[in-house]
Amino acid sequence: MSNTNSMATKSIFSLIMSFSMPAFIALLVNSIYNIVDRVFIGHYVGENALAGLTISYPIMYIVFAGAVLIGRGGSNLISIKLGENKKEEANTFFTNTIFFYLHG
């Protein structure tokens, strides 16, 4: 593995693609899971269970959005503090981010 800084040498498009690919794959797998889940529940359990899934699906995405908000905000603050070479403050932000994940 080389010691070159890919953030300084690669193009912005390739960086965006490489950093966004895991999120894209996760969302794709989640969507396929939900489609298959709805097919089986609608076929084997019935209409009422499918209606329950339809109501709970937006709530699940609201919770997911809150988790992304906490994670992205915390990682940005941690990166800023590490860039300023303030490791103690970065550790504090990391601890707070984990606490909000587990407590919220």
N, C-alpha and C positions, 0 to 999 in steps of 0.2 A: 504494500500500500504506500502510495507516495504522500509526501508532506505538503504538496501544493494546495493552496486554498481554492477550492472550486468556486466559491462565491465570488472570487476576484477574477477568475480566468474564463469561466463559462458564460455563454450568452444568457440573457434574461429569460428568453423563451424556453431554453433547455432546463434552466433552473426551476422555472414555474412548472414545467411538465414533470420533472423528477420529484419535486416536493408535493405536487398535487395528486400524483398517481395513487399513493396509498389511500387517500381519502376517497378518490373516485372508485377504486375497487371495493372499499368498504361499503359505500352507498349502493353500488351495483349489487353486491351480495345481499345486502339488507332488503333491497327492493325485490330481488328474485325470491328470497325467503318469504316475504310477505305475500307475494302472488301465489306461491305454492301453498302456503299456509291457508290462505283464503279458499283456494280450490278444495283442499281436503276438508276444511271445516264446513264449507258450504255444502259439500257433497255428503259427508257422513254425519255431521252434527245437526245442521239445519239452519233455517233462516234467522232465528233469534240469535244464535251464536255469531253468525256473520254480521248481523246488525251491531252486536256488541263490539266486534272487531272494528267496524267502521267508525264507531264512536270513540274507541280508545286510540286509534291510529294517530289522529292529530295531537292528542295529549302526549303520546310517546315522543312525537317530534318536538313538542315544546320542551319537554324534559331534556331531550338530546341537545336542543339549542342552548339551554342553560349550561349544560356540561361543556359544550364547545366554547361558550362565552368565558367560563371560568378557566378552561385550559388554555385557550389562545391568549387571553389577557394576562394570565400568570406567566406563560412562557415568554411573552414580549417583555414584561417587567424583569424577569430573570435575565433575559438576554441583554437588556440595557445595563443592568447592574454588573453583569459579568464583563461587559465591554468597558465599563468604567473601572474595572478591577476592584469592585466592592463586593467581595465574596460573602461577607457576613449578611449584608442586606439581601443578596441573591438567595442565600439560605433561608432568610426570613420569608421572602416571597414564595419560595418553594414550599416551605412548611405551611404557609397560609393557603396556598393553592390545594395541597393535598388535604388539608383540614376541610376546606369548602367542598371538595369532592366527596369526602367521606361523611361529612356532617349534613350536607344539603340534600 
